[in-house]
Amino acid sequence: MISFITYEVFLSKFLIITSFVLLIFITFAVIYISYVSWKDKQRLKNR
């Protein structure tokens, strides 16, 4: 019973950390895509 509780706590901590890492990764991906799109618009405007 005790091992099941510690496993459950480990699993919940793992899920929380994984979700934060994915959130940060997605945020950086959106910022990068927005930056590339902005640079492309600047390039097309200057032609």
HUQUIPE-V246199 format. One record per residue. N is the residue number from 0. RES is the residue in one letter. NEAR is the number of other ideal C-beta (glycine too) atoms within 8 Angstrom. Layout:
N:RES:NEAR ; N:RES:NEAR
This chain:
0:M:4 ; 1:I:5 ; 2:S:6 ; 3:F:7 ; 4:I:8 ; 5:T:8 ; 6:Y:8 ; 7:E:8 ; 8:V:8 ; 9:F:8 ; 10:L:8 ; 11:S:8 ; 12:K:8 ; 13:F:8 ; 14:L:8 ; 15:I:8 ; 16:I:8 ; 17:T:8 ; 18:S:8 ; 19:F:8 ; 20:V:8 ; 21:L:8 ; 22:L:8 ; 23:I:8 ; 24:F:8 ; 25:I:8 ; 26:T:8 ; 27:F:8 ; 28:A:8 ; 29:V:8 ; 30:I:8 ; 31:Y:8 ; 32:I:8 ; 33:S:8 ; 34:Y:8 ; 35:V:8 ; 36:S:8 ; 37:W:8 ; 38:K:8 ; 39:D:8 ; 40:K:8 ; 41:Q:8 ; 42:R:8 ; 43:L:7 ; 44:K:6 ; 45:N:5 ; 46:R:4
